[in-house]
Amino acid sequence: MSFSVAIAGASGYAGGEVLRLLTAHPELEIGALTAHSNAGQPLGQIHPHLVSLAGRVLEPTTAESLAGHDVVVLALPHGASGEIAAQLGPETVVVDLGADHRLSDAAAWEQFYGSAHAGTWPYGMPELLHAGETRPAAQRAALAGTKRIAVPGCNVTAVTLALQPGVAAGVVNPSDVVANLAVGYSGAGKSLKPHLLASEGLGQAQPYAVGGTHRHIPEIEQNLAVAGAASARLSFTPVLVPMSRGILATVTAPLAEGATATTVREAWAHAYDGEHFVHLLPEGQWPTTAATTGANTALVQVAVDERAGRVVAICAIDNLVKGTAGAALQSLNVALGLPEPLGLPLEGVAP
């Protein structure tokens, strides 16, 4: 049985990446493609790499154009998904790539996003650990059969996958988490802003949303709380670096009393043993963004800095795949009762 999928916001980076992955999915059939300012244009003028879909014409983004599909993927700006989703029937599986339905705390949403909270949906990270778990199971159960999925933020995915095994196992102290991320430019979307131009970005690294202002902070803290952190406190600094794709997250936290380098590695190895897409690398091998390009894969490594008394966890992902579109299809597979890895690339593109 195949399922029809409509994409709202198909002209953006995230929407285009969903389409790229859908072309290789054996059980999902591409339906209506919609956009806002690009409505009426052939998809090939915007995403020339999607050769098999080049002749498809983008429709306006309305509830009417999205209706009648089994699945609707909303690749829309933050704050725009709630209104459209509210007009789609309860029988439709709706997957939101934006932030509108990720947070459970309405006050945190209003503080960081400045608008009314649209509500909370099941969270689209099948590997998310819950308190008391040493292997992910509860989040998969929450996604099975659901009609609404909130896909995590890309930075959130990298930081969560890097550190959550230590939180769940109690070998790190989550009250003093420091995360520094190198982030590719596609994470900022297609908006034409001077600091995103190649003439500005090439040859330099530039921090942004410094000093506790980044919108992903409450979502990361929420995930660490789900994993068992009684009090999660995060210092988070992302840095744009001159690459089109990828996130390299370096996350540190104090080593918990009684924990050792051995128990730390055991926690990560056990949490991700047998996972399709999250892989703990052999000791001494470090994640790189290039190794994850084009793949729904997260590469993780962990070490103990004995001198500083801190655990250092590093995660590399492709922000458009495991960080967005791949996470959406992985969670959708779970929701539809399909094999979780179906249609998703495991191997990256190198060099």
C-alpha positions as CSV (number, residue, x, y, z in Angstrom):
1,M,0.0,0.0,0.0
2,S,1.3,3.4,-0.9
3,F,0.6,6.7,0.8
4,S,0.1,10.1,-1.0
5,V,2.2,12.9,0.4
6,A,1.7,16.7,-0.2
7,I,4.5,19.1,0.5
8,A,3.8,22.7,1.6
9,G,6.8,24.9,1.1
10,A,8.3,22.7,-1.5
11,S,10.5,25.5,-2.9
12,G,12.7,25.9,0.2
13,Y,15.7,23.9,1.2
14,A,13.8,21.6,3.7
15,G,11.0,21.0,1.2
16,G,13.4,20.3,-1.6
17,E,15.2,17.8,0.6
18,V,12.0,16.0,1.6
19,L,11.3,15.7,-2.2
20,R,14.7,14.3,-2.9
21,L,14.2,11.6,-0.2
22,L,10.6,10.9,-1.3
23,T,11.8,10.0,-4.9
24,A,13.6,7.0,-3.4
25,H,10.8,5.9,-1.0
26,P,9.0,2.8,-2.3
27,E,5.8,3.4,-0.2
28,L,5.3,7.2,-0.5
29,E,3.8,8.8,-3.6
30,I,4.4,12.6,-4.2
31,G,1.2,14.5,-4.5
32,A,0.6,18.3,-4.5
33,L,3.6,20.6,-4.2
34,T,2.9,24.1,-2.9
35,A,4.7,27.3,-2.3
36,H,4.0,31.0,-1.5
37,S,6.0,33.5,-3.5
38,N,7.1,30.8,-6.0
39,A,3.6,29.5,-6.7
40,G,3.1,29.0,-10.5
41,Q,6.7,28.2,-11.2
42,P,8.0,24.8,-12.4
43,L,9.9,23.0,-9.7
44,G,12.8,22.6,-12.0
45,Q,13.5,26.3,-12.0
46,I,14.0,26.2,-8.2
47,H,15.4,22.7,-7.6
48,P,17.1,21.8,-10.8
49,H,18.7,18.8,-9.1
50,L,15.2,17.1,-8.8
51,V,15.2,16.0,-12.4
52,S,12.3,13.6,-12.2
53,L,10.1,16.3,-10.7
54,A,11.3,19.3,-12.8
55,G,8.0,19.7,-14.7
56,R,5.8,19.8,-11.7
57,V,4.2,23.3,-11.1
58,L,4.0,24.7,-7.6
59,E,0.5,25.5,-6.4
60,P,-0.4,28.2,-3.8
61,T,-0.2,26.9,-0.2
62,T,-3.8,26.5,0.9
63,A,-5.7,23.9,2.9
64,E,-7.6,23.1,-0.2
65,S,-4.6,22.3,-2.3
66,L,-3.2,20.1,0.5
67,A,-6.5,18.2,1.2
68,G,-7.1,14.7,0.0
69,H,-3.7,13.4,0.8
70,D,-2.7,10.7,3.3
71,V,0.2,12.8,4.5
72,V,1.0,16.5,4.5
73,V,4.5,17.8,5.2
74,L,4.7,21.4,6.3
75,A,8.0,22.9,5.4
76,L,7.0,26.4,6.3
77,P,8.5,29.3,8.3
78,H,8.2,29.2,12.1
79,G,4.7,30.4,13.1
80,A,3.1,29.5,9.8
81,S,2.3,25.8,10.4
82,G,-0.3,26.1,13.1
83,E,-2.9,27.9,11.0
84,I,-2.6,25.4,8.0
85,A,-2.5,22.4,10.3
86,A,-5.7,23.4,12.1
87,Q,-7.5,23.3,8.7
88,L,-6.4,19.7,7.9
89,G,-8.6,16.8,9.0
90,P,-7.8,14.5,11.9
91,E,-7.4,11.6,9.5
92,T,-4.5,13.3,7.7
93,V,-1.0,12.6,9.0
94,V,0.6,16.1,9.3
95,V,4.4,16.4,9.7
96,D,5.6,19.9,10.8
97,L,9.2,20.7,9.9
98,G,8.9,24.1,11.6
99,A,9.1,24.8,15.3
100,D,5.4,25.5,15.9
101,H,4.5,22.2,17.7
102,R,7.8,21.1,19.3
103,L,7.7,22.8,22.7
104,S,5.5,21.5,25.5
105,D,5.9,24.8,27.5
106,A,3.7,27.5,26.0
107,A,5.6,30.2,28.0
108,A,8.9,29.1,26.6
109,W,7.4,29.3,23.0
110,E,6.1,32.8,23.6
111,Q,9.4,33.9,25.1
112,F,11.6,32.7,22.2
113,Y,9.2,33.0,19.3
114,G,7.0,35.9,20.3
115,S,3.6,34.5,19.2
116,A,0.8,32.4,20.6
117,H,1.6,28.7,21.1
118,A,0.0,26.4,18.6
119,G,0.1,23.3,20.8
120,T,2.3,20.3,21.3
121,W,2.6,17.3,19.0
122,P,4.4,13.9,19.3
123,Y,8.1,14.6,18.9
124,G,9.8,13.3,15.8
125,M,13.0,11.9,17.2
126,P,12.7,8.1,17.4
127,E,16.0,7.9,19.2
128,L,15.0,10.2,22.0
129,L,15.7,8.6,25.4
130,H,13.2,8.9,28.2
131,A,14.1,9.0,31.9
132,G,14.7,5.5,33.1
133,E,15.5,4.2,29.7
134,T,19.0,3.1,28.5
135,R,17.6,2.3,25.1
136,P,15.1,4.4,23.1
137,A,11.6,2.8,23.2
138,A,9.1,5.2,24.6
139,Q,9.5,7.8,21.9
140,R,8.9,5.2,19.2
141,A,5.8,4.1,21.0
142,A,4.6,7.7,21.1
143,L,5.1,8.0,17.3
144,A,3.5,4.7,16.3
145,G,0.1,5.5,14.7
146,T,0.2,9.2,15.5
147,K,-1.4,11.7,13.1
148,R,0.7,14.6,14.1
149,I,4.5,14.8,14.2
150,A,6.7,17.7,15.2
151,V,10.2,17.4,13.6
152,P,13.0,18.5,15.9
153,G,15.3,21.5,15.1
154,C,18.5,20.5,13.4
155,N,20.8,22.0,16.1
156,V,18.6,20.3,18.7
157,T,19.1,16.9,17.1
158,A,22.9,17.2,17.1
159,V,23.1,18.3,20.7
160,T,20.5,15.9,22.0
161,L,22.1,12.9,20.2
162,A,25.5,13.9,21.5
163,L,24.7,14.1,25.2
164,Q,21.5,12.3,26.0
165,P,23.1,8.9,26.8
166,G,25.1,10.5,29.6
167,V,22.0,12.2,31.0
168,A,19.9,9.0,31.0
169,A,22.7,6.9,32.5
170,G,23.5,9.6,35.2
171,V,27.2,9.8,34.2
172,V,27.1,13.6,33.4
173,N,25.8,16.6,35.3
174,P,23.3,18.4,33.0
175,S,23.1,21.5,35.1
176,D,26.2,22.9,33.3
177,V,26.0,21.9,29.6
178,V,28.1,23.9,27.1
179,A,27.4,23.4,23.4
180,N,29.4,24.9,20.6
181,L,28.2,24.2,17.0
182,A,29.7,24.7,13.6
183,V,26.7,25.1,11.3
184,G,26.4,25.1,7.5
185,Y,24.6,28.0,5.7
186,S,21.6,26.0,4.5
187,G,20.4,25.9,8.1
188,A,19.5,29.6,7.7
189,G,17.1,28.9,4.8
190,K,16.9,30.7,1.5
191,S,16.2,34.3,2.7
192,L,18.4,36.9,1.0
193,K,20.3,38.5,3.9
194,P,23.6,40.3,3.5
195,H,25.5,38.1,6.0
196,L,24.4,35.0,4.2
197,L,25.8,36.0,0.8
198,A,28.8,34.0,-0.4
199,S,30.9,37.2,-0.5
200,E,30.3,37.6,3.3
201,G,30.4,34.0,4.3
202,L,33.3,32.5,2.4
203,G,36.5,32.6,4.3
204,Q,35.1,33.4,7.7
205,A,33.3,31.9,10.6
206,Q,30.6,34.0,12.3
207,P,28.7,33.4,15.5
208,Y,25.0,34.2,15.8
209,A,22.2,34.1,18.4
210,V,24.9,34.5,21.1
211,G,24.2,34.8,24.8
212,G,21.2,32.5,25.3
213,T,19.0,33.9,22.6
214,H,18.9,31.0,20.1
215,R,15.4,29.6,19.7
216,H,16.6,26.0,20.0
217,I,17.7,26.4,23.6
218,P,14.4,25.6,25.3
219,E,13.9,22.6,22.9
220,I,17.3,21.1,23.9
221,E,16.6,21.6,27.6
222,Q,13.2,20.0,27.1
223,N,14.9,16.9,25.5
224,L,17.5,16.6,28.3
225,A,14.6,16.8,30.8
226,V,12.8,14.0,29.0
227,A,16.0,12.0,29.2
228,G,16.0,12.5,33.0
229,A,17.7,15.8,33.8
230,A,16.2,17.2,37.0
231,S,17.7,20.6,36.1
232,A,19.1,21.1,32.6
233,R,21.0,24.4,32.0
234,L,22.6,25.1,28.7
235,S,25.1,27.6,27.2
236,F,24.6,27.3,23.5
237,T,26.7,29.1,20.8
238,P,26.2,28.3,17.1
239,V,28.8,29.5,14.5
240,L,28.2,29.7,10.8
241,V,31.1,28.2,8.9
242,P,31.6,28.2,5.1
243,M,30.0,24.9,4.1
244,S,26.5,24.5,2.6
245,R,25.5,21.5,4.8
246,G,26.3,20.0,8.1
247,I,26.5,20.5,11.8
248,L,29.3,19.6,14.1
249,A,28.2,19.9,17.7
250,T,30.8,19.8,20.5
251,V,29.0,19.4,23.8
252,T,30.5,19.2,27.3
253,A,29.2,18.7,30.8
254,P,30.7,17.9,34.2
255,L,31.5,14.2,34.9
256,A,29.1,12.9,37.5
257,E,30.4,11.8,40.8
258,G,31.5,8.2,40.6
259,A,31.5,8.0,36.8
260,T,34.6,6.9,34.9
261,A,35.7,6.9,31.3
262,T,34.7,3.3,31.1
263,T,31.1,3.9,32.4
264,V,30.8,6.9,30.2
265,R,31.6,5.0,27.0
266,E,29.4,2.1,28.1
267,A,26.4,4.5,28.4
268,W,26.8,5.7,24.9
269,A,27.5,2.3,23.4
270,H,24.5,0.8,25.1
271,A,22.1,3.6,24.1
272,Y,23.0,3.4,20.4
273,D,23.7,-0.3,20.0
274,G,21.7,-1.5,17.1
275,E,20.4,1.9,16.0
276,H,19.9,2.3,12.3
277,F,21.1,5.9,12.0
278,V,23.0,6.9,15.2
279,H,26.5,5.4,15.3
280,L,29.1,5.6,18.1
281,L,32.5,5.6,16.4
282,P,35.4,3.5,17.5
283,E,37.6,5.1,20.2
284,G,39.9,7.7,18.8
285,Q,37.9,8.3,15.6
286,W,36.1,11.7,15.5
287,P,32.9,12.7,13.6
288,T,33.1,14.9,10.6
289,T,30.3,16.6,8.7
290,A,31.6,15.4,5.3
291,A,31.0,11.8,6.4
292,T,27.3,12.5,6.9
293,T,26.6,14.6,3.8
294,G,23.4,13.4,2.1
295,A,22.8,10.7,4.7
296,N,20.2,10.3,7.6
297,T,23.2,9.3,9.8
298,A,24.5,10.8,13.0
299,L,28.0,10.1,13.9
300,V,28.8,10.3,17.6
301,Q,32.0,10.2,19.8
302,V,32.5,10.7,23.5
303,A,35.6,11.1,25.7
304,V,36.4,12.2,29.2
305,D,38.6,15.2,29.8
306,E,40.1,14.1,33.1
307,R,42.0,17.3,33.7
308,A,38.8,19.4,33.3
309,G,36.5,16.8,34.9
310,R,34.1,17.0,31.9
311,V,32.6,14.7,29.4
312,V,33.1,15.8,25.8
313,A,30.5,14.5,23.3
314,I,30.6,15.3,19.6
315,C,28.0,14.7,17.0
316,A,28.0,15.3,13.2
317,I,24.9,15.3,11.1
318,D,23.6,16.7,7.8
319,N,21.3,19.4,8.9
320,L,19.0,18.9,6.0
321,V,18.7,15.1,6.3
322,K,19.0,13.8,9.8
323,G,18.5,17.3,11.0
324,T,15.2,17.9,9.1
325,A,13.9,15.9,6.1
326,G,15.3,12.6,7.0
327,A,14.0,12.9,10.6
328,A,10.6,13.6,9.1
329,L,10.5,10.5,6.9
330,Q,12.0,8.3,9.6
331,S,9.3,9.4,12.1
332,L,6.7,9.1,9.4
333,N,7.7,5.5,8.7
334,V,7.2,4.7,12.4
335,A,3.8,6.5,12.4
336,L,2.6,4.6,9.3
337,G,3.8,1.2,10.5
338,L,6.5,1.0,7.8
339,P,10.1,-0.2,8.5
340,E,11.8,2.7,10.2
341,P,14.8,2.9,7.8
342,L,12.7,2.5,4.6
343,G,13.8,4.8,1.8
344,L,16.4,6.6,3.9
345,P,20.1,6.8,2.9
346,L,22.6,5.5,5.4
347,E,25.9,6.2,3.5
348,G,27.2,9.7,3.0
349,V,28.7,11.3,0.0
350,A,32.5,11.6,-0.1
351,P,34.8,13.3,-0.7
